[in-house]
């Protein structure tokens, strides 16, 4: 009986913590982009939990569709499959209803057609961190999850120089996003709140 009461209490706690009804519905999906180490999925998850909006992690969708991890896809065919899958999953994510919070993969702005889709059909935010912050975060992530990034499958970056070329290329792509958020020194929750406040000031375009 005590176990049943504890289960019922836990169910009530969970129901209040994960609001099944969005507190507001944006005119368009909220898409977050950032360099590896920017912790985009965690920020998106915080926003989803706070508002009840659906959460979409684009790279997880790609992996589920392919039945393989992204590092496997990149290493096996040089990224040809991932580009085709990314375009298909991106369109599906942007068309999902109600509009949700989408954590885009860091390759998502490489193809002009994918970039145009993101810019036209979402409120897109670039999560900005300095290259030094990203380097430190990447070292932690790759050490903890060695198969997460195909680019670092042989081990974490040893210096900022190891990620500079990739950072410069991605930064150039990400700056096409109409909104940028400086993430320095901010928690996932405060970043999510900042983005949500900005979204509520935006119109449908």
N, C-alpha and C positions, 0 to 999 in steps of 0.2 A: 504493500500500500504506500509506504514511504517512497519507494522507487517510482511509483506511478505519479505521486504528487510532484516529485522532483522533475520528472519528464514533462508534466504539464506546465510547471513553472518555467522550465527551459524553453518550451515551445512559445510561451507568451513573451519571453525575453527576445527570442529570435524574431518573432513576428513584429515587435516594435523596433528592433534594430535594423532589419531589412524591410523597408517600406515597400510593399508590393505595388503601390500606386504612386506614380511620379508626382512630385510636388509641383512641377511645372513641366511643360512640354515645349522644347525649343522649336523654332520654325524649321531649323535644319539640324542634322547631326552635329555633334561637337567632336571634331577630330584633333587629336594631339600628336605632334611629331617631335622627334628629338634624336640626338646622337645616342648610340649605345652607352649606357651608364647614366642617362638622364632620368631613368626610372619612370618613363612614360606610362607603362602598364599600372604601376602603383598609384600614380596620380589619377589615372582614369578610373581605377577601382575605387578610390576614395570618393570621387565625384558620383559614381554610380551608387555607392552605398549611402551617400548623403541624400541623394535626390530620388532614388528609386528608378532612375533611367536605366535602360538596358546597357550592359557593358559588352563591347566587342573588342577582343584582342585579335587583330587581323592576322598576325603570324600564327596564332593557335588555329584559326580557321584554315589557313593554308596547310598547316601540318595535318589537321584532321582530314581534309579533302584528299591530300596526297598519300596519307598513311605512312608518312616519313617525316623525320625532323628536317628543319630548314638547313642545318649543316649538311645532312645527307644529300638533300636536293642540290645544294650548291656544289658539293664535292663530286657528285656523280655526273652532273651534266653541265657544270659551269654556270648554272643559274638560269638556263633556258626555261625549264619547267616552272621555276618559281616566278618568273616574270609573267608567264601566261596565267598561272594560278592566282597570282597577286591581282592582276587586272580583273579577273572574274570575281574573286572574293571581295575586292574593293567595291565593285559595282553593287554586289549583293548587300554589303554592309551599309552603303550609302542609301540604298532603297528600303532598308528595314524600317518597319513601323511598329511602335512609335520611334521617332528619331532618338538615338542613344548617344553614348560616349564611345568613341572609337579610338583605340590605341593603335596608331599606324606603325608599321615596321619602318626601320630607318632607310630602307631602299625605296620607299613608297613614292618619293618625289623624283625618282630617276627618269622614268619614262614620261615624256611630255603629255601623252594622253591620260596617264594616271594622275599626273599633277593637275591637269586641267579639271578632271573630275572632282578631285579633292577641293580645289579652289572654288568651283562653281556650285557644288552641292553640299558644302559643309561650312560651319564656322571653324576655321583651322587656326590652331595655336601652336607656335613654335616654343618648346620648352628649352630655354637657353641656360647653359652652364658653361663655365670657362673650361678650356681644354685641360687645365690642371685638375679641376674637380672631376671631369670626366675620366681622366687617366686613373685617378685614385679609385673612383667607383668601379671602373672596368676591371682593375686588378682584383678587387674584392669579388666581383661577380664571376669572373672567369675562374678564379681559384675555387669558388664555391660551386659553380655550375660549369664545369669545363667544356661541356658540349653545347652551350647555349649559342655561341657565335662561331660561324664557320671561319670568320676572319682571324680568330684567335684559337683555333683548334689545337695548335701546337703549344699553346701556353699564353699566359697574360702578357700584355705589352710591358716591356722593360723600362721604357722611358716615354716621355711626351712625344719625342721624335717619332716613335713607332706608330703613332696614330695621327700625326699631323696632316699627312697627305689626304687621308680618309676624312679627317675632320674638316679640312678646307673645302673638299668636294661637297660634303653633305651640308655644311654651313651655307654654301652658295645656293644649294637647292632649297634648303629650309627657309631661307630669307624671302622666298616667294610667298610664304604664308602671310596673310594680312595682319595677323596679330602675333606678338611675341611677348613672352612672360619671362622675366628674369627670375630664375629659380634659386639664386644664391642665398644660402642661409635660411631657406623656407622649408617647412614640413610639407608632406604630401597633402595633408588636410588644408593647410592655409593656401597652398597653390590651387587646389581644387576650388576652394571658396572664392579665390580671386578670379579665376576663370569663369565660374558660374555667375558672379556679379557682373562681369563684362558682357557675357552672353545675353543677360537679361536687359541690357541697354541696347542691343543690336536689333535691327529690323530683319525681315526675311531675306534681304539681299546681302 
